[in-house]
Amino acid sequence: MGKEGNIMPAPNRIIELVERFTENFNYYQSIEYNEEDLRNEFLNPLF
C-alpha cells in the first residue's frame, strides 16, 4: 500500500479557513488586508 492509505481528512476548522480564504481571495490580495489581519483571521485560530 502506498502513501495514499495514510491520508487523513482535514479538520473542519482548516476546511472553514480555506473556504473563507477562497471566497475572499481578492480582498486578501488587496493593500487593505495587512499582516495583523492575517494573523488574527488565519494563524491565531490554529493555536
Backbone as CSV, one residue per row, in Angstrom:
resi,resn,N_x,N_y,N_z,CA_x,CA_y,CA_z,C_x,C_y,C_z
1,MET,0.845,-1.180,0.000,0.000,0.000,0.000,0.889,1.241,0.000
2,GLY,0.568,2.221,-0.836,1.350,3.445,-0.939,0.944,4.465,0.101
3,LYS,1.430,5.654,-0.054,1.137,6.744,0.871,-0.341,7.116,0.881
4,GLU,-1.065,6.821,-0.194,-2.469,7.197,-0.284,-3.278,6.656,0.891
5,GLY,-2.903,5.501,1.406,-3.626,4.896,2.508,-3.455,5.616,3.824
6,ASN,-2.516,6.525,3.922,-2.223,7.223,5.170,-2.772,8.644,5.207
7,ILE,-3.576,9.030,4.248,-4.082,10.404,4.187,-5.245,10.564,5.156
8,MET,-5.124,11.583,6.004,-6.189,11.900,6.947,-7.021,13.048,6.384
9,PRO,-8.310,13.067,6.656,-9.118,14.210,6.216,-8.722,15.449,7.005
10,ALA,-8.866,16.605,6.385,-8.543,17.861,7.059,-9.574,18.129,8.152
11,PRO,-9.134,18.670,9.290,-10.089,19.052,10.337,-11.059,20.112,9.808
12,ASN,-12.261,20.140,10.361,-13.275,21.094,9.909,-12.793,22.532,9.986
13,ARG,-12.027,22.865,11.005,-11.540,24.249,11.159,-10.660,24.639,9.976
14,ILE,-9.829,23.743,9.509,-8.966,24.017,8.353,-9.816,24.203,7.103
15,ILE,-10.804,23.357,6.936,-11.693,23.470,5.775,-12.408,24.818,5.789
16,GLU,-12.877,25.248,6.949,-13.546,26.549,7.061,-12.611,27.695,6.686
17,LEU,-11.373,27.643,7.158,-10.417,28.711,6.855,-10.089,28.740,5.369
18,VAL,-9.949,27.588,4.753,-9.661,27.522,3.317,-10.842,28.075,2.521
19,GLU,-12.054,27.732,2.924,-13.241,28.246,2.232,-13.334,29.752,2.359
20,ARG,-13.072,30.283,3.561,-13.109,31.737,3.761,-12.065,32.419,2.883
21,PHE,-10.874,31.859,2.847,-9.816,32.439,2.017,-10.220,32.431,0.550
22,THR,-10.760,31.320,0.085,-11.159,31.197,-1.314,-12.249,32.212,-1.662
23,GLU,-13.232,32.368,-0.783,-14.345,33.285,-1.032,-13.904,34.746,-1.047
24,ASN,-12.874,35.077,-0.297,-12.442,36.475,-0.154,-11.049,36.724,-0.716
25,PHE,-10.629,35.900,-1.652,-9.264,35.953,-2.172,-8.865,37.357,-2.627
26,ASN,-9.715,38.030,-3.376,-9.361,39.362,-3.894,-9.103,40.350,-2.771
27,TYR,-9.902,40.293,-1.715,-9.682,41.181,-0.574,-8.350,40.879,0.096
28,TYR,-8.034,39.607,0.268,-6.791,39.241,0.928,-5.565,39.633,0.122
29,GLN,-5.728,39.827,-1.160,-4.632,40.263,-2.020,-4.519,41.784,-2.087
30,SER,-5.497,42.488,-1.526,-5.512,43.951,-1.605,-4.584,44.567,-0.558
31,ILE,-4.308,45.847,-0.755,-3.450,46.558,0.207,-4.189,46.848,1.511
32,GLU,-5.506,46.684,1.525,-6.292,46.905,2.734,-6.074,45.799,3.769
33,TYR,-5.693,44.634,3.304,-5.505,43.488,4.196,-4.045,43.440,4.607
34,ASN,-3.789,43.449,5.922,-2.404,43.522,6.377,-2.002,42.304,7.199
35,GLU,-0.774,42.305,7.635,-0.216,41.156,8.355,-0.955,40.883,9.655
36,GLU,-1.324,41.922,10.361,-2.053,41.722,11.619,-3.398,41.045,11.363
37,ASP,-4.085,41.482,10.313,-5.355,40.847,9.947,-5.146,39.367,9.640
38,LEU,-4.090,39.070,8.911,-3.779,37.684,8.566,-3.572,36.846,9.820
39,ARG,-2.793,37.363,10.746,-2.545,36.624,11.996,-3.841,36.368,12.753
40,ASN,-4.651,37.415,12.878,-5.886,37.293,13.649,-6.905,36.367,13.001
41,GLU,-6.979,36.404,11.689,-8.017,35.646,10.992,-7.619,34.210,10.663
42,PHE,-6.333,33.983,10.398,-5.932,32.661,9.928,-4.921,31.937,10.812
43,LEU,-3.967,32.613,11.342,-2.931,31.916,12.118,-3.339,31.661,13.560
44,ASN,-3.821,32.680,14.243,-4.188,32.509,15.653,-5.237,31.417,15.877
45,PRO,-6.234,31.278,15.002,-7.221,30.214,15.224,-6.631,28.800,15.206
46,LEU,-5.443,28.649,14.683,-4.836,27.318,14.618,-4.184,26.923,15.943
47,PHE,-4.037,27.898,16.849,-3.360,27.610,18.125,-4.282,27.658,19.300
